[in-house]
Amino acid sequence: MQLVSLSITNWRNFDSARLECGDGVHVLFGRNGVGKTNLLEAIFTLCLGRSQKGAPDTVVVRSGETVYRLVGELETDDGRHELTVAYQRGVQKKVTFDGVPIRLADLYSRFCAVTAGPEDSEILAGSPGKRRLFLDLYLSQLSPKYLADLTSYQRAVQQKNSALKQKMDCQPFDDLLISHGSRICAARQAFCATVAERAPERYRRIANGESMALSYEPTFSITPDMSSEEVADSFSQRLEEFRQKEAIVETAMIGPHRDDIAFSIADYPARTHGSQGQLRTAAISLKLTLYHLLREQRQITPLLLLDEIFAELDDDRATVLMEEFGGFDQLFLTTATEPPSVLGNRARRYRIEPGQIASEVAA
């Protein structure tokens, strides 16, 4: 898939802007703070209906305005389509595909995008919530069923927490948690196992032979050879063990909403021992893996959005990194400095000024 054009109204610091796109590499360059990252966020939100940073719509709408609107033209295997994502304060977000309203969830089965940026270090060293967001954002692109289970599970958790605070019987909600949560955990385990097989090798190539590893850490026992019934039984047993404690703290404590991933770099926990350079390189390796995994399983080449990822890499590492993205249809990257020389004359360059796409510059 390819982005042909993007029109922005009242998004972050942009009043009105339009980006015309083509094949290959698109470099968005300009000083820090002019809005380069905001453009990548707009592209991602167009494709999937939400910010990759988890920012709410009330935050991304331009200050002083009540509405934002993103309109994109995208080229897919079945032709060219117009996609619109629009939000008004106090009103549900609306998405249209070729003028026809669709659900936000439908975007995940039609489009896919991978982003990498400075905030990705939080996947390795931040709170468990950052890692769960990472899991949900990319597993939802791989599986519409996962997204459906996740939506139902999150609703059930909210209902259970409300019931706990009111000292009500939680068994009906536990049944829902087990039904949807078991499938979520099984999908996360398989996903993490696949990423754990692929990402360390990419990290090793970029990081001159250094090692990284990751493992899934659910709140109940689950192994790859378990049947769906055995996973559900394990979840149910763990819920029973925590029933009294949950009643005391009035919060659901067991299930995928409390999952985590353990990362290590050079055999040390990434969260406590990883340097900024190690964390950035490991995060990029994860996103490289996801890019190839989505392309392989979805049979769609994702849009690739890279925010200042070359800032801490020398030309040798940049060259290795660019080689990892071989075969992409489109790549958008931001930089406050000169883009890496490995790009050569392949890139279309756009000068970004505060809230404006000022011009396209010849390479």
C-alpha positions as CSV (number, residue, x, y, z in Angstrom):
1,M,0.0,0.0,0.0
2,Q,1.0,3.6,-0.6
3,L,0.0,7.0,0.6
4,V,-0.7,9.2,-2.4
5,S,-1.6,12.4,-0.6
6,L,-2.6,13.7,2.9
7,S,-4.6,16.8,3.8
8,I,-4.5,18.0,7.4
9,T,-6.9,20.4,9.1
10,N,-6.4,21.5,12.8
11,W,-4.0,18.7,13.7
12,R,-1.5,19.5,16.5
13,N,0.4,22.7,15.4
14,F,-0.9,22.5,11.8
15,D,-3.8,24.7,10.7
16,S,-4.0,23.4,7.1
17,A,-1.4,21.5,5.2
18,R,-1.1,19.0,2.3
19,L,1.5,16.4,1.5
20,E,1.9,14.9,-2.0
21,C,3.6,11.6,-1.9
22,G,5.3,9.1,-4.3
23,D,7.3,6.0,-4.2
24,G,10.3,5.3,-1.9
25,V,11.8,7.5,0.7
26,H,10.2,10.8,1.9
27,V,12.5,13.0,4.2
28,L,10.7,15.5,6.3
29,F,13.4,17.9,7.5
30,G,13.5,21.1,9.6
31,R,14.4,22.4,13.1
32,N,13.2,20.7,16.2
33,G,9.7,21.6,17.2
34,V,8.4,22.6,13.8
35,G,6.0,19.6,13.5
36,K,7.8,16.8,11.7
37,T,6.8,14.2,14.3
38,N,3.2,15.5,14.2
39,L,3.0,14.7,10.5
40,L,4.1,11.1,11.1
41,E,1.5,10.9,13.8
42,A,-1.2,12.2,11.4
43,I,-0.3,9.5,8.8
44,F,-0.5,6.8,11.4
45,T,-3.8,8.1,12.7
46,L,-5.2,8.2,9.2
47,C,-4.3,4.5,8.7
48,L,-5.4,3.2,12.1
49,G,-7.7,5.8,13.6
50,R,-5.5,6.5,16.6
51,S,-2.1,8.0,17.6
52,Q,0.7,5.5,18.0
53,K,1.6,7.4,21.2
54,G,-1.8,6.7,22.7
55,A,-2.6,10.4,22.7
56,P,-6.3,11.2,23.1
57,D,-8.1,13.1,20.4
58,T,-8.6,16.0,22.8
59,V,-4.8,16.5,22.8
60,V,-4.1,16.2,19.1
61,V,-6.8,18.7,17.9
62,R,-5.2,22.1,17.3
63,S,-5.2,24.4,20.3
64,G,-8.3,26.6,20.3
65,E,-10.1,24.4,17.7
66,T,-12.9,21.9,18.2
67,V,-12.5,19.7,15.1
68,Y,-9.6,18.0,13.3
69,R,-9.8,16.3,9.9
70,L,-7.4,14.0,8.1
71,V,-8.1,13.1,4.5
72,G,-5.8,10.7,2.6
73,E,-5.7,9.1,-0.7
74,L,-4.2,5.6,-0.5
75,E,-3.2,3.1,-3.2
76,T,-3.9,-0.6,-2.4
77,D,-4.0,-3.8,-4.4
78,D,-7.6,-3.1,-5.3
79,G,-7.2,0.5,-6.4
80,R,-7.1,4.0,-5.1
81,H,-9.3,5.0,-2.2
82,E,-10.1,8.1,-0.1
83,L,-9.9,7.7,3.6
84,T,-11.1,10.3,6.1
85,V,-10.7,10.4,9.9
86,A,-12.5,13.3,11.6
87,Y,-13.1,14.3,15.2
88,Q,-15.2,16.9,16.9
89,R,-15.0,17.6,20.7
90,G,-17.8,15.9,22.5
91,V,-18.7,13.8,19.4
92,Q,-17.6,10.3,18.5
93,K,-14.8,10.1,15.9
94,K,-16.0,9.4,12.4
95,V,-14.2,7.4,9.7
96,T,-15.2,7.2,6.0
97,F,-13.8,4.9,3.3
98,D,-14.7,6.2,-0.2
99,G,-17.4,8.3,1.4
100,V,-19.0,5.4,3.2
101,P,-18.9,5.4,7.1
102,I,-16.9,2.5,8.5
103,R,-16.0,1.4,12.1
104,L,-12.6,2.4,13.5
105,A,-11.9,-1.3,13.9
106,D,-12.2,-1.9,10.2
107,L,-9.1,0.2,9.6
108,Y,-7.0,-2.5,11.2
109,S,-8.0,-5.1,8.6
110,R,-7.6,-2.7,5.6
111,F,-4.3,-0.9,6.4
112,C,-1.1,-1.3,8.4
113,A,1.7,1.0,9.5
114,V,4.9,0.7,11.6
115,T,6.4,3.6,13.5
116,A,9.8,4.0,15.2
117,G,10.9,6.9,17.2
118,P,12.6,8.1,20.4
119,E,9.5,7.2,22.5
120,D,10.0,3.5,21.7
121,S,12.7,3.2,24.3
122,E,9.8,3.2,26.7
123,I,8.8,-0.2,25.3
124,L,11.9,-1.7,26.9
125,A,12.4,0.6,29.9
126,G,9.1,2.2,30.6
127,S,6.0,1.0,32.5
128,P,4.3,-2.3,31.8
129,G,1.5,-0.3,30.2
130,K,3.9,0.9,27.4
131,R,4.6,-2.8,26.6
132,R,1.0,-3.7,26.6
133,L,0.2,-0.8,24.2
134,F,3.0,-2.1,22.0
135,L,1.4,-5.7,22.0
136,D,-2.1,-4.4,21.4
137,L,-1.2,-2.0,18.6
138,Y,0.6,-4.5,16.5
139,L,-1.3,-7.7,17.3
140,S,-4.5,-5.8,16.4
141,Q,-3.0,-5.2,12.9
142,L,-2.1,-8.9,12.6
143,S,-5.5,-10.2,13.8
144,P,-9.0,-8.7,13.6
145,K,-10.0,-11.4,16.1
146,Y,-7.4,-10.2,18.6
147,L,-8.8,-6.7,18.4
148,A,-12.4,-7.9,18.9
149,D,-11.3,-10.0,21.9
150,L,-9.3,-7.0,23.3
151,T,-12.3,-4.6,23.0
152,S,-14.6,-7.1,24.8
153,Y,-12.1,-7.9,27.4
154,Q,-11.4,-4.2,28.3
155,R,-15.1,-3.7,28.7
156,A,-15.4,-6.7,31.0
157,V,-12.5,-5.4,33.1
158,Q,-14.2,-2.1,33.6
159,Q,-17.5,-3.8,34.6
160,K,-15.7,-6.1,37.0
161,N,-13.9,-3.2,38.7
162,S,-17.2,-1.4,39.1
163,A,-18.7,-4.6,40.6
164,L,-15.8,-5.0,43.0
165,K,-16.3,-1.4,44.2
166,Q,-20.0,-2.1,44.8
167,K,-19.2,-5.5,46.6
168,M,-21.2,-7.3,43.9
169,D,-20.7,-10.9,42.6
170,C,-18.0,-10.8,39.9
171,Q,-18.5,-14.3,38.5
172,P,-20.4,-13.2,35.3
173,F,-17.5,-10.8,34.5
174,D,-14.9,-13.4,35.3
175,D,-16.5,-15.7,32.8
176,L,-16.1,-13.0,30.2
177,L,-12.5,-12.3,31.2
178,I,-11.6,-16.0,30.9
179,S,-13.3,-16.3,27.5
180,H,-11.7,-13.3,25.9
181,G,-8.6,-13.1,28.0
182,S,-7.5,-16.7,27.3
183,R,-7.4,-16.0,23.6
184,I,-5.6,-12.7,24.1
185,C,-2.9,-14.3,26.2
186,A,-2.4,-17.2,23.7
187,A,-2.0,-14.7,20.9
188,R,0.4,-12.6,22.9
189,Q,2.5,-15.7,23.8
190,A,2.7,-16.8,20.1
191,F,3.5,-13.2,19.0
192,C,6.3,-12.8,21.6
193,A,7.7,-16.2,20.7
194,T,7.9,-15.2,17.1
195,V,9.5,-11.8,17.8
196,A,11.9,-13.4,20.3
197,E,13.1,-15.6,17.4
198,R,13.6,-12.8,14.9
199,A,14.4,-9.5,16.7
200,P,17.6,-10.5,18.5
201,E,19.4,-11.4,15.2
202,R,18.5,-8.0,13.7
203,Y,19.7,-6.3,16.9
204,R,23.0,-8.3,16.7
205,R,23.6,-7.1,13.2
206,I,23.0,-3.4,14.0
207,A,24.7,-3.5,17.4
208,N,28.0,-5.2,16.3
209,G,27.2,-8.6,17.8
210,E,25.6,-7.6,21.1
211,S,22.7,-9.8,22.3
212,M,19.1,-9.0,23.2
213,A,16.3,-11.3,24.4
214,L,12.6,-11.0,25.4
215,S,10.0,-13.2,27.0
216,Y,6.3,-12.9,27.7
217,E,5.3,-12.6,31.3
218,P,1.5,-13.2,31.8
219,T,-0.2,-13.2,35.2
220,F,-1.1,-16.9,35.0
221,S,0.7,-20.0,33.8
222,I,0.5,-20.6,30.1
223,T,2.7,-22.7,27.8
224,P,2.8,-23.1,24.0
225,D,1.5,-26.7,24.2
226,M,-1.6,-25.9,26.2
227,S,-5.0,-26.4,24.6
228,S,-7.5,-23.5,24.7
229,E,-9.3,-25.3,27.5
230,E,-6.2,-25.7,29.5
231,V,-5.4,-22.0,29.1
232,A,-8.9,-21.1,30.3
233,D,-8.5,-23.5,33.3
234,S,-5.2,-22.0,34.3
235,F,-6.7,-18.5,34.1
236,S,-9.7,-19.5,36.1
237,Q,-7.6,-21.1,38.8
238,R,-5.5,-18.0,39.2
239,L,-8.6,-15.8,39.4
240,E,-9.8,-18.0,42.2
241,E,-6.5,-17.7,44.1
242,F,-6.8,-13.9,44.0
243,R,-10.6,-13.6,44.6
244,Q,-10.3,-12.5,48.2
245,K,-7.4,-10.1,47.5
246,E,-9.3,-8.5,44.6
247,A,-12.3,-8.0,46.9
248,I,-10.1,-6.2,49.3
249,V,-8.3,-3.9,46.9
250,E,-11.5,-3.6,44.7
251,T,-9.4,-4.0,41.5
252,A,-9.1,-6.8,39.0
253,M,-5.5,-8.1,39.4
254,I,-5.3,-11.2,37.1
255,G,-5.5,-11.1,33.3
256,P,-3.9,-9.7,30.2
257,H,-4.5,-6.1,31.5
258,R,-1.6,-6.9,33.9
259,D,0.7,-8.7,31.4
260,D,4.3,-7.6,30.8
261,I,7.3,-8.4,28.6
262,A,10.8,-8.9,30.0
263,F,13.6,-7.5,27.8
264,S,17.3,-8.1,28.3
265,I,20.3,-6.6,26.5
266,A,23.8,-8.2,26.8
267,D,22.3,-10.5,29.4
268,Y,21.2,-7.7,31.7
269,P,17.6,-6.4,32.3
270,A,17.0,-3.7,29.7
271,R,14.8,-1.7,32.1
272,T,17.6,-1.1,34.7
273,H,20.8,-1.6,32.8
274,G,20.2,-0.5,29.2
275,S,21.9,2.7,27.9
276,Q,19.9,5.1,25.7
277,G,21.8,3.9,22.6
278,Q,21.1,0.2,23.5
279,L,17.4,0.9,24.1
280,R,17.0,2.9,20.9
281,T,18.8,0.2,18.8
282,A,16.7,-2.6,20.5
283,A,13.5,-0.7,19.9
284,I,14.4,-0.2,16.2
285,S,15.1,-3.9,15.9
286,L,11.7,-4.7,17.3
287,K,10.0,-2.4,14.8
288,L,12.1,-3.9,11.9
289,T,10.8,-7.3,12.9
290,L,7.2,-6.1,13.0
291,Y,7.5,-4.5,9.6
292,H,8.6,-7.8,8.1
293,L,6.1,-9.8,10.1
294,L,3.2,-7.7,9.0
295,R,4.4,-7.8,5.3
296,E,4.7,-11.5,5.5
297,Q,1.4,-12.4,7.3
298,R,-0.8,-9.6,5.9
299,Q,0.6,-9.7,2.3
300,I,0.6,-5.9,2.5
301,T,3.7,-3.7,2.7
302,P,3.1,-1.4,5.7
303,L,3.7,2.3,5.6
304,L,7.0,2.9,7.5
305,L,7.3,6.0,9.7
306,L,10.7,6.7,11.2
307,D,11.1,9.6,13.6
308,E,14.7,10.8,14.1
309,I,16.0,7.2,14.3
310,F,19.3,8.0,12.7
311,A,20.2,10.7,15.2
312,E,22.5,8.4,17.3
313,L,23.8,6.2,14.5
314,D,27.0,6.6,12.5
315,D,26.9,5.9,8.7
316,D,27.9,2.3,9.1
317,R,25.0,1.6,11.4
318,A,22.6,3.7,9.3
319,T,23.7,1.6,6.3
320,V,22.9,-1.7,8.1
321,L,19.6,-0.3,9.2
322,M,18.5,0.8,5.8
323,E,19.4,-2.6,4.4
324,E,17.0,-4.1,6.9
325,F,14.2,-2.2,5.3
326,G,14.8,-3.6,1.8
327,G,11.7,-4.0,-0.3
328,F,9.5,-1.3,1.2
329,D,7.0,0.5,-0.9
330,Q,7.2,3.8,1.1
331,L,9.2,5.2,3.9
332,F,8.7,8.5,5.7
333,L,11.5,9.7,8.0
334,T,12.1,12.9,9.9
335,T,15.4,14.6,10.6
336,A,16.7,17.8,12.1
337,T,20.0,17.3,10.3
338,E,21.1,16.0,7.0
339,P,19.6,12.5,6.2
340,P,22.1,9.6,6.2
341,S,24.3,9.5,3.1
342,V,23.1,5.9,2.4
343,L,19.9,7.4,1.1
344,G,21.8,9.0,-1.8
345,N,19.5,10.6,-4.3
346,R,16.6,8.2,-3.7
347,A,14.8,10.5,-1.3
348,R,12.1,13.1,-1.9
349,R,12.8,16.0,0.6
350,Y,10.2,18.3,2.2
351,R,11.2,21.3,4.2
352,I,9.0,21.6,7.3
353,E,8.5,25.0,9.0
354,P,6.4,25.7,12.1
355,G,2.9,24.3,11.2
356,Q,3.7,24.2,7.5
357,I,4.9,21.9,4.8
358,A,6.9,24.7,3.1
359,S,8.2,23.0,0.0
360,E,9.5,19.9,-1.7
361,V,13.2,20.3,-2.3
362,A,15.2,18.6,-5.1
363,A,17.7,16.1,-3.8
